[in-house]
């Protein structure tokens, strides 16, 4: 962004967004932005290229529909996230959504977190496989234990994780944190960070650095002691207002029906890669594929109508991978819903597969970015859909994530195949490059990816295809790309390729830079027709 323009980040607690809110964002994007919005990896909506004097108009418009940008940026608790599958997940023990919403409401405008050393993030999820609780300041997984024959709700709480220029995997606080201790634990953690966090060194002022500096055991003891003080001294009115009222399902109004006979072209492919069968019989979650999180105003209005027409809960959820989820869709309505998405250009397959990569905003709007990661993600998605890689079950559980700089807004360090941008030089000529990492993941075996080598931007797609080709020839029966990469980066390989160095040797030919006279396109970034150069400024990371 330049000094004359701003990005407005709209908080969407737990990702829950209603049709009237989607329509308002559409109208605001047309009136004050570029006619489109962006869904981030943190469940926010963002409006880019807003003239500074128009920001107040946007804030007033958001307030009309119960939305705010308050504390979406700054040294505060940011948008409280919750898995978009919470409440429908087949593996969850209970729905964490009410707890995420209650936490968001408690902390909004709360003096407790208005001037922290740096931004602070909460992440609730449904299970180990549908979130990234070990990669955030406070991560929470719902748990149930039996005490005296009765069920007791609580959480696995992880502290001190996070992605950035230097990333750390979080630590579990204790075996089980009862739900009545959720707020006390949150307050205690915020107090410790507020008291001990580094306010001087901006490069090391996230909570994960504090945990690393003083050691996990000491940090854990500080939190537990502070929690005991909070529990003993807080007023009885200081509590989370958790609404656990059973969800009321609507009977969606059907605008028009399907003949039930003709199946739209591409439906079966789309259903396999874009839907999730809920734990509730007869209902599905539908993942709407966006290109690197971008969605136009007309598509926002179409999603609002689709939410009203097809979702029994009457709303949508933003996700963790720059997508939108329509939940509580009856199986008999899937074909008609797919037809609606086709009409507005939102029916791309592959939402739940590797062909739907994450790409942060990159040089399209971020002052910190070194490369156009946003456009690269779109190029990969278009190419891989064309190649029908979404239909390959061996690739289904793998991920591709791309950041435009080392700051990890694109979550590259927890991707099966991750990239972050930088610059390379051939003589006096510069060109965009990406550092490739392999083997990152954010499930119960959370680990950061292993850096392999730097690959020029215009060679990234061929390099990914080479990795897939190598996997196909080297894998054992039943292995997926994700499991194959994992065994190599952890030194457990029993096939021909034994180490990351073996993969590096295979990819080395992609790193060579041709003379600029023979290939000018090589020296330009995606979305640009001029020679590449690095130029960064002071700014806020896009997540």
C-alpha positions as CSV (number, residue, x, y, z in Angstrom):
1,X,0.0,0.0,0.0
2,X,1.1,3.6,-0.5
3,X,0.6,6.4,2.0
4,X,-2.6,7.5,0.3
5,X,-4.3,4.1,0.6
6,X,-5.3,1.7,3.3
7,X,-6.3,-1.9,3.7
8,X,-9.4,-2.3,5.9
9,X,-9.5,-5.7,7.7
10,X,-12.9,-6.8,8.8
11,X,-13.1,-9.1,11.8
12,X,-15.2,-12.2,11.4
13,X,-15.2,-14.0,14.8
14,X,-15.1,-17.8,14.3
15,X,-15.6,-17.1,10.6
16,X,-19.4,-16.9,11.0
17,X,-20.9,-14.4,8.5
18,X,-24.5,-13.8,7.5
19,X,-26.0,-13.0,4.1
20,X,-26.7,-9.3,5.0
21,X,-23.1,-9.0,6.0
22,X,-21.8,-10.4,2.8
23,X,-24.1,-8.0,0.9
24,X,-22.8,-5.1,2.9
25,X,-19.1,-6.0,2.2
26,X,-20.0,-6.3,-1.5
27,X,-21.5,-2.8,-1.5
28,X,-18.6,-1.3,0.4
29,X,-16.1,-2.9,-1.9
30,X,-17.8,-1.3,-4.9
31,X,-18.2,2.1,-3.3
32,X,-14.8,2.4,-1.7
33,X,-12.4,-0.4,-2.8
34,X,-11.8,-2.1,-6.1
35,X,-15.0,-4.0,-6.4
36,X,-13.7,-7.2,-4.8
37,X,-12.7,-8.4,-1.4
38,X,-10.1,-10.8,-0.1
39,X,-10.6,-13.7,2.4
40,X,-7.4,-14.1,4.5
41,X,-6.0,-17.2,6.2
42,X,-7.3,-15.8,9.5
43,X,-11.0,-15.8,8.5
44,X,-11.1,-12.0,8.0
45,X,-12.4,-10.2,5.0
46,X,-10.1,-7.5,3.7
47,X,-10.8,-4.5,1.4
48,X,-7.7,-3.2,-0.4
49,X,-6.8,0.1,-2.0
50,X,-9.2,2.2,0.1
51,X,-8.6,5.9,0.0
52,X,-7.8,7.0,3.6
53,X,-10.6,9.5,3.8
54,X,-13.1,6.8,3.0
55,X,-12.1,4.5,5.9
56,X,-14.6,6.0,8.3
57,X,-17.4,5.5,5.8
58,X,-16.5,1.8,5.7
59,X,-16.5,1.5,9.4
60,X,-19.9,3.1,9.7
61,X,-21.3,0.7,7.0
62,X,-19.8,-2.3,8.8
63,X,-21.4,-1.3,12.1
64,X,-24.9,-1.3,10.5
65,X,-24.6,-5.1,10.1
66,X,-22.8,-5.9,13.3
67,X,-19.3,-6.0,11.9
68,X,-16.2,-4.1,13.0
69,X,-12.5,-3.6,12.1
70,X,-11.8,-2.8,15.8
71,X,-8.7,-4.7,16.9
72,X,-8.3,-6.4,13.6
73,X,-4.9,-4.8,13.5
74,X,-2.6,-3.3,16.2
75,X,-1.1,-4.7,19.4
76,X,-4.3,-6.4,20.5
77,X,-6.0,-9.7,20.4
78,X,-6.8,-10.2,16.8
79,X,-9.8,-12.0,15.2
80,X,-10.6,-15.1,17.3
81,X,-10.5,-18.0,14.9
82,X,-12.5,-21.3,15.0
83,X,-12.4,-24.2,12.5
84,X,-15.2,-23.7,9.9
85,X,-16.1,-27.4,10.4
86,X,-16.7,-27.0,14.2
87,X,-20.1,-28.3,15.0
88,X,-20.2,-30.6,12.0
89,X,-16.8,-32.5,12.3
90,X,-17.0,-36.2,12.6
91,X,-14.0,-36.3,14.9
92,X,-14.8,-33.5,17.4
93,X,-15.9,-34.1,21.0
94,X,-18.1,-30.9,21.1
95,X,-18.6,-27.7,19.2
96,X,-16.0,-25.1,20.1
97,X,-17.8,-22.3,18.2
98,X,-19.8,-20.9,21.2
99,X,-16.6,-20.7,23.2
100,X,-14.7,-18.9,20.4
101,X,-17.6,-16.4,20.0
102,X,-17.7,-15.8,23.7
103,X,-14.0,-15.2,23.9
104,X,-14.1,-12.7,21.0
105,X,-16.9,-10.8,22.7
106,X,-15.2,-10.7,26.0
107,X,-12.0,-9.4,24.6
108,X,-13.4,-6.8,22.1
109,X,-12.7,-3.3,23.5
110,X,-11.4,-4.9,26.8
111,X,-8.7,-2.8,28.5
112,X,-6.9,-6.1,29.2
113,X,-5.6,-6.2,25.7
114,X,-5.5,-2.7,24.2
115,X,-1.7,-2.1,24.5
116,X,0.0,-5.5,24.3
117,X,3.7,-5.7,23.3
118,X,2.5,-7.1,20.0
119,X,-0.5,-8.8,18.3
120,X,-2.0,-11.9,19.9
121,X,-4.0,-14.7,18.4
122,X,-6.5,-17.3,19.6
123,X,-7.3,-20.3,17.5
124,X,-10.1,-22.8,18.4
125,X,-10.6,-25.9,16.4
126,X,-12.7,-29.0,16.2
127,X,-10.1,-31.7,16.1
128,X,-6.4,-32.3,15.3
129,X,-6.9,-32.4,11.5
130,X,-8.9,-29.3,10.9
131,X,-6.9,-26.5,12.5
132,X,-3.5,-25.3,13.5
133,X,-3.7,-24.9,17.3
134,X,0.0,-25.6,17.8
135,X,0.9,-22.7,15.5
136,X,-0.7,-19.8,17.4
137,X,-0.3,-17.9,20.7
138,X,-3.3,-19.8,22.3
139,X,-4.7,-22.8,20.5
140,X,-7.6,-24.9,21.9
141,X,-9.0,-28.3,21.0
142,X,-12.3,-29.3,22.7
143,X,-12.0,-32.4,25.0
144,X,-14.4,-34.3,27.2
145,X,-13.3,-36.4,30.3
146,X,-15.4,-38.5,32.6
147,X,-15.4,-37.4,36.3
148,X,-17.5,-39.4,38.8
149,X,-19.5,-40.9,35.9
150,X,-20.3,-37.4,34.4
151,X,-19.0,-35.8,31.3
152,X,-16.9,-32.7,31.9
153,X,-16.1,-30.3,29.0
154,X,-12.7,-28.8,28.7
155,X,-9.8,-28.1,26.3
156,X,-6.3,-29.1,25.3
157,X,-4.6,-25.7,25.5
158,X,-1.4,-25.0,23.5
159,X,0.7,-21.8,24.1
160,X,3.6,-20.1,22.5
161,X,3.3,-21.2,18.9
162,X,3.3,-19.0,15.8
163,X,4.4,-18.4,12.3
164,X,6.7,-15.6,11.2
165,X,10.3,-14.8,10.2
166,X,11.2,-17.3,13.0
167,X,8.5,-19.8,13.8
168,X,7.8,-22.0,16.8
169,X,5.6,-25.0,17.6
170,X,3.4,-24.4,20.7
171,X,3.4,-26.5,23.9
172,X,0.5,-28.1,25.7
173,X,-0.2,-26.4,29.0
174,X,-1.6,-29.3,30.9
175,X,-3.4,-32.6,30.3
176,X,-6.9,-31.1,30.5
177,X,-8.2,-27.5,31.1
178,X,-11.8,-27.5,32.4
179,X,-14.1,-25.1,30.6
180,X,-14.5,-23.0,33.8
181,X,-10.8,-22.4,33.6
182,X,-10.8,-21.3,30.0
183,X,-11.2,-17.6,30.7
184,X,-8.9,-17.6,33.7
185,X,-6.2,-19.3,31.5
186,X,-6.7,-16.7,28.8
187,X,-6.5,-13.8,31.1
188,X,-3.4,-15.2,32.9
189,X,-1.6,-15.7,29.6
190,X,-2.4,-12.2,28.3
191,X,-1.2,-10.7,31.7
192,X,2.1,-12.6,31.5
193,X,2.7,-11.5,27.9
194,X,1.7,-7.9,28.7
195,X,4.1,-7.9,31.7
196,X,7.1,-9.6,30.2
197,X,6.8,-9.2,26.5
198,X,9.5,-7.3,24.6
199,X,8.2,-3.8,23.8
200,X,11.5,-2.5,22.4
201,X,12.7,-5.0,19.8
202,X,10.0,-5.2,17.2
203,X,11.6,-8.2,15.6
204,X,11.2,-10.3,18.7
205,X,8.1,-9.1,20.5
206,X,5.6,-11.9,19.8
207,X,4.8,-14.2,22.7
208,X,6.6,-17.2,21.1
209,X,9.9,-15.3,21.5
210,X,9.2,-14.8,25.2
211,X,8.5,-18.5,25.6
212,X,11.7,-19.4,23.8
213,X,13.7,-16.9,25.8
214,X,12.7,-17.9,29.3
215,X,12.0,-21.6,28.5
216,X,8.7,-23.4,28.4
217,X,8.7,-24.8,31.9
218,X,9.3,-21.4,33.5
219,X,6.6,-19.8,31.2
220,X,4.1,-22.6,32.1
221,X,4.7,-22.1,35.8
222,X,4.2,-18.3,35.4
223,X,0.9,-18.9,33.6
224,X,-0.4,-21.4,36.2
225,X,0.5,-19.2,39.1
226,X,-1.1,-16.2,37.5
227,X,-4.2,-18.2,36.7
228,X,-4.6,-19.1,40.4
229,X,-4.4,-15.4,41.2
230,X,-6.9,-14.5,38.5
231,X,-9.3,-17.2,39.7
232,X,-9.1,-15.9,43.3
233,X,-9.4,-12.2,42.6
234,X,-11.6,-11.8,39.6
235,X,-15.2,-10.6,40.2
236,X,-18.0,-13.2,39.7
237,X,-19.3,-11.1,36.9
238,X,-16.1,-11.6,34.9
239,X,-17.0,-14.6,32.9
240,X,-17.5,-15.9,29.4
241,X,-21.1,-15.8,28.3
242,X,-21.1,-19.1,26.3
243,X,-24.3,-19.7,24.4
244,X,-24.7,-23.4,24.2
245,X,-28.4,-23.3,23.1
246,X,-29.0,-26.1,20.6
247,X,-28.7,-24.8,17.0
248,X,-32.0,-24.0,15.4
249,X,-32.1,-25.3,11.8
250,X,-34.0,-23.4,9.2
251,X,-36.0,-24.8,6.2
252,X,-34.2,-23.0,3.4
253,X,-36.4,-21.3,0.9
254,X,-36.0,-22.9,-2.5
255,X,-36.0,-20.4,-5.3
256,X,-36.3,-23.0,-8.0
257,X,-36.0,-26.8,-8.1
258,X,-34.0,-29.4,-10.0
259,X,-35.5,-32.0,-12.2
260,X,-33.3,-34.6,-10.3
261,X,-32.4,-36.3,-13.6
262,X,-29.8,-34.2,-15.4
263,X,-26.4,-34.0,-13.6
264,X,-24.5,-30.8,-14.4
265,X,-21.1,-31.3,-16.1
266,X,-18.3,-31.7,-13.6
267,X,-20.6,-32.3,-10.6
268,X,-19.1,-35.6,-9.4
269,X,-15.5,-34.2,-9.6
270,X,-16.6,-31.1,-7.7
271,X,-18.4,-33.1,-5.1
272,X,-15.4,-35.3,-4.4
273,X,-13.0,-32.4,-3.9
274,X,-15.3,-29.7,-2.4
275,X,-17.7,-31.3,0.0
276,X,-17.4,-32.8,3.5
277,X,-20.0,-35.2,4.9
278,X,-21.1,-33.9,8.3
279,X,-21.6,-36.0,11.4
280,X,-25.3,-35.1,11.0
281,X,-27.0,-37.5,8.7
282,X,-28.0,-36.1,5.3
283,X,-26.0,-32.9,5.5
284,X,-22.8,-31.7,3.9
285,X,-20.3,-28.8,4.2
286,X,-19.5,-27.2,0.8
287,X,-16.1,-25.5,0.3
288,X,-16.3,-22.7,-2.2
289,X,-13.0,-22.4,-4.0
290,X,-11.6,-18.9,-4.3
291,X,-8.4,-18.0,-6.2
292,X,-6.0,-16.9,-3.5
293,X,-8.9,-15.6,-1.5
294,X,-10.3,-13.1,-4.0
295,X,-14.0,-12.7,-4.5
296,X,-15.9,-10.1,-6.5
297,X,-18.8,-8.0,-5.2
298,X,-21.3,-9.9,-7.5
299,X,-19.9,-13.2,-6.2
300,X,-20.4,-12.0,-2.6
301,X,-24.0,-11.3,-3.3
302,X,-24.4,-14.6,-5.0
303,X,-22.9,-16.3,-1.9
304,X,-25.4,-14.4,0.3
305,X,-28.3,-15.8,-1.8
306,X,-26.8,-19.3,-1.8
307,X,-26.5,-19.2,2.0
308,X,-30.1,-18.2,2.4
309,X,-31.3,-20.8,-0.1
310,X,-29.2,-23.8,0.8
311,X,-27.8,-23.6,4.4
312,X,-30.0,-24.8,7.2
313,X,-28.1,-22.5,9.6
314,X,-28.6,-19.5,7.3
315,X,-25.0,-18.3,7.2
316,X,-21.6,-19.1,5.9
317,X,-18.1,-19.6,7.4
318,X,-14.8,-18.3,6.2
319,X,-12.0,-20.8,6.5
320,X,-8.3,-21.1,7.3
321,X,-7.3,-21.5,3.6
322,X,-8.8,-18.5,1.9
323,X,-12.1,-20.1,1.2
324,X,-15.8,-19.9,2.2
325,X,-17.7,-22.8,3.6
326,X,-21.5,-23.3,3.2
327,X,-22.6,-25.7,5.9
328,X,-25.7,-27.7,6.6
329,X,-26.6,-28.3,3.0
330,X,-28.9,-31.3,2.3
331,X,-27.4,-33.9,0.1
332,X,-30.3,-33.7,-2.3
333,X,-29.5,-30.0,-2.9
334,X,-25.8,-30.4,-3.8
335,X,-26.5,-30.6,-7.6
336,X,-28.5,-27.4,-7.6
337,X,-26.1,-25.6,-5.4
338,X,-23.3,-26.6,-7.8
339,X,-25.3,-25.2,-10.7
340,X,-25.7,-21.9,-8.8
341,X,-21.9,-21.7,-8.2
342,X,-21.3,-22.5,-11.9
343,X,-23.4,-19.5,-12.8
344,X,-21.2,-17.1,-10.9
345,X,-17.7,-18.6,-11.5
346,X,-17.3,-20.2,-8.1
347,X,-17.5,-23.9,-9.0
348,X,-13.8,-24.7,-9.4
349,X,-13.0,-28.1,-8.1
350,X,-10.2,-28.9,-5.7
351,X,-11.0,-26.8,-2.6
352,X,-10.1,-29.6,-0.2
353,X,-7.0,-30.8,-2.2
354,X,-3.5,-29.7,-3.1
355,X,-4.7,-27.8,-6.2
356,X,-6.1,-25.0,-3.9
357,X,-2.9,-23.3,-2.8
358,X,-2.7,-20.5,-0.3
359,X,-1.0,-17.3,-1.5
360,X,-0.7,-14.2,0.7
361,X,-1.4,-10.8,-0.9
362,X,2.3,-10.4,-1.9
363,X,3.4,-7.4,-3.9
364,X,-0.2,-6.8,-5.1
365,X,-0.8,-4.8,-1.9
366,X,1.8,-5.5,0.9
367,X,4.7,-3.2,1.6
368,X,6.8,-6.0,3.1
369,X,6.4,-8.4,0.1
370,X,9.3,-9.3,-2.2
371,X,7.4,-11.4,-4.7
372,X,3.9,-11.7,-6.2
373,X,2.9,-14.8,-4.2
374,X,-0.8,-14.0,-4.8
375,X,-0.5,-14.3,-8.5
376,X,1.7,-17.4,-8.3
377,X,-0.9,-19.2,-6.2
378,X,-3.5,-18.4,-8.9
379,X,-1.2,-19.7,-11.7
380,X,-0.6,-23.0,-9.8
381,X,-4.3,-23.4,-9.2
382,X,-5.3,-22.9,-12.8
383,X,-2.6,-25.2,-14.1
384,X,-3.3,-28.0,-11.7
385,X,-7.1,-27.9,-12.2
386,X,-6.4,-28.0,-16.0
387,X,-4.2,-31.1,-15.3
388,X,-7.0,-32.6,-13.1
389,X,-4.6,-33.2,-10.2
390,X,-7.6,-32.7,-7.8
391,X,-8.7,-36.2,-8.9
392,X,-5.4,-37.8,-7.8
393,X,-6.0,-39.4,-4.3
394,X,-2.3,-39.6,-3.7
395,X,-2.1,-35.8,-3.7
396,X,-5.4,-35.0,-1.9
397,X,-4.1,-34.5,1.7
398,X,-1.0,-32.4,0.6
399,X,-0.8,-28.6,0.7
400,X,1.0,-25.9,-1.2
401,X,1.4,-22.5,0.7
402,X,3.2,-19.4,-0.5
403,X,4.3,-16.3,1.2
404,X,5.7,-13.2,-0.5
405,X,8.4,-12.8,2.1
406,X,9.8,-14.8,5.1
407,X,7.0,-13.5,7.4
408,X,4.8,-16.6,6.9
409,X,1.4,-14.8,6.1
410,X,0.9,-17.6,3.5
411,X,1.7,-20.2,6.2
412,X,4.5,-21.7,4.0
413,X,6.3,-23.3,7.0
414,X,3.4,-25.7,7.7
415,X,2.9,-26.8,4.1
416,X,3.8,-30.1,2.4
417,X,5.3,-27.9,-0.2
418,X,6.0,-24.3,0.9
419,X,7.6,-21.3,-0.6
420,X,8.6,-17.8,0.5
421,X,9.7,-15.0,-1.8
422,X,13.0,-13.2,-2.3
423,X,15.3,-11.9,-4.9
424,X,18.1,-13.6,-7.0
425,X,20.8,-12.1,-9.1
426,X,22.5,-13.1,-12.4
427,X,25.3,-10.6,-12.8
428,X,23.6,-7.2,-12.6
429,X,20.1,-8.6,-13.4
430,X,17.7,-9.5,-10.6
431,X,14.9,-12.0,-10.8
432,X,12.3,-13.3,-8.3
433,X,13.0,-16.5,-6.4
434,X,11.3,-18.6,-3.8
435,X,12.8,-20.6,-1.0
436,X,11.3,-24.1,-1.2
437,X,10.6,-26.0,2.1
438,X,9.2,-29.5,2.4
439,X,7.3,-31.5,5.1
440,X,5.6,-28.8,7.1
441,X,2.2,-29.8,8.7
442,X,-0.2,-28.5,11.3
443,X,-2.0,-31.7,12.6
444,X,-1.2,-33.7,15.7
445,X,2.3,-34.2,14.3
446,X,2.9,-30.5,13.7
447,X,6.3,-29.6,12.4
448,X,8.0,-26.8,10.5
449,X,9.1,-27.5,6.9
450,X,12.7,-28.2,6.0
451,X,14.3,-25.7,3.7
452,X,15.6,-27.3,0.5
453,X,16.8,-24.7,-2.0
454,X,15.8,-21.5,-3.9
455,X,13.9,-21.8,-7.1
456,X,13.2,-19.0,-9.6
457,X,9.6,-17.9,-9.6
458,X,9.1,-18.9,-13.3
459,X,10.4,-22.4,-12.5
460,X,8.2,-23.1,-9.4
461,X,5.4,-24.9,-11.3
462,X,7.8,-27.2,-13.2
463,X,9.6,-27.9,-9.9
464,X,6.4,-28.9,-8.1
465,X,5.5,-31.2,-11.0
466,X,9.0,-32.7,-10.8
467,X,8.5,-33.4,-7.1
468,X,5.2,-35.1,-7.9
469,X,6.8,-37.1,-10.7
470,X,9.6,-38.2,-8.4
471,X,7.1,-39.2,-5.7
472,X,5.2,-41.4,-8.1
473,X,8.2,-43.4,-9.1
474,X,9.7,-43.6,-5.6
475,X,6.7,-44.2,-3.3
476,X,5.7,-47.4,-1.6
477,X,2.2,-48.8,-1.9
478,X,-0.4,-46.8,0.0
479,X,1.8,-43.8,0.4
480,X,0.5,-40.3,-0.3
481,X,2.7,-37.3,-1.3
482,X,2.3,-36.0,2.3
483,X,3.4,-39.2,4.0
484,X,6.2,-39.7,1.5
485,X,7.6,-36.2,2.1
486,X,7.3,-36.7,5.8
487,X,9.3,-39.9,5.9
488,X,12.1,-38.3,3.9
489,X,12.4,-35.0,5.9
490,X,12.3,-37.0,9.2
491,X,15.0,-39.5,8.0
492,X,12.7,-42.5,8.0
493,X,12.7,-43.3,4.2
494,X,12.9,-46.9,3.2
495,X,12.8,-46.2,-0.6
496,X,15.4,-45.0,-3.1
497,X,15.3,-41.3,-2.0
498,X,16.7,-41.1,1.5
499,X,17.1,-37.5,2.3
500,X,16.2,-33.9,1.5
501,X,19.6,-33.7,-0.3
502,X,18.5,-36.4,-2.7
503,X,15.5,-34.2,-3.6
504,X,17.7,-31.1,-3.8
505,X,19.9,-32.8,-6.4
506,X,16.9,-33.6,-8.6
507,X,15.7,-30.0,-8.4
508,X,19.1,-28.3,-9.0
509,X,18.6,-28.0,-12.8
510,X,15.6,-25.7,-12.1
511,X,17.7,-23.2,-10.3
512,X,19.9,-22.1,-13.2
513,X,19.3,-18.6,-14.5
514,X,19.4,-18.1,-18.3
515,X,20.9,-14.9,-19.8
516,X,18.4,-12.1,-19.9
517,X,18.8,-11.8,-23.6
518,X,17.5,-15.3,-24.2
519,X,14.6,-15.2,-21.7
520,X,13.4,-11.8,-20.5
521,X,10.2,-13.3,-19.0
522,X,12.4,-15.2,-16.5
523,X,13.5,-11.9,-15.0
524,X,9.9,-10.6,-14.5
525,X,7.6,-11.6,-11.7
526,X,4.1,-13.0,-12.3
527,X,1.8,-10.1,-13.1
528,X,4.6,-7.8,-14.2
529,X,6.1,-7.1,-17.7
530,X,9.1,-5.3,-16.3
531,X,12.4,-6.5,-14.9
532,X,12.3,-7.6,-11.2
533,X,13.6,-5.5,-8.4
534,X,13.2,-5.6,-4.6
535,X,11.6,-2.7,-2.8
536,X,10.0,-2.9,0.6
537,X,8.6,-0.4,3.1
538,X,7.3,-0.3,6.6
539,X,3.9,-2.1,6.9
540,X,1.7,-4.5,8.6
541,X,1.8,-8.2,7.7
542,X,-1.2,-9.3,5.6
543,X,-2.4,-11.8,8.2
